[in-house]
Amino acid sequence: MNKQTDPNIKTIRFPITADSKLQKMCDKCGLTRIDFFIAMVDYFYKSKKDPRDLNDELLKKEIVKRSDTIIGFFRTQESDLLIPLKKDGERQIKLQNGTLEILNNQLIPFAQKQEAFNKEEVKVLHEIWQHLMAGKQATVDREKLKKRFSEILENYIKGRDQMNMMTKQTEKDSLAYQAHMELEMMR
């Protein structure tokens, strides 16, 4: 027969108060008395705990030992990693603050002066461009004047060449007057 199903293998006598406590624990865990008893024996056997030790000093010592190990690990990590990392961070912040101070004290005023200089330079270049355009326009206007003057002169010479000794003085005066008027219109 199976040990767990045959309740008559061994018997243990214990007080009724302990039996009521045992029954409550069995009901809570959903086990029979035999199954609960076997599990209880296995637990104490494997954990090597003393069931009389209600404060469970062995467990406390193990927890303290493991806590000390964990705390030691954290302290090592703190000294090896966190403190140097914090110091590096503080050093980088100082360097960045120094860089910002240089930017604020030197580069920004220089950039502002450069911007003002560039604006002035653009203004001067614009004025030069306007003078060049005015000179170009004057050259174009001069060329137009030369061409128009040449046309007037050619018309005058052509008209004079067509005249002979028999041409009346009024026609000669009219030709000269027309040349003068065309020259006046060029202004």
Secondary structure as UniProt FT lines:
FT   TURN            3..5
FT   TURN            7..8
FT   HELIX           16..29
FT   HELIX           33..47
FT   TURN            51..52
FT   TURN            54..55
FT   HELIX           57..77
FT   HELIX           78..82
FT   HELIX           83..102
FT   HELIX           103..107
FT   HELIX           108..162
FT   TURN            165..166
FT   HELIX           169..185
//
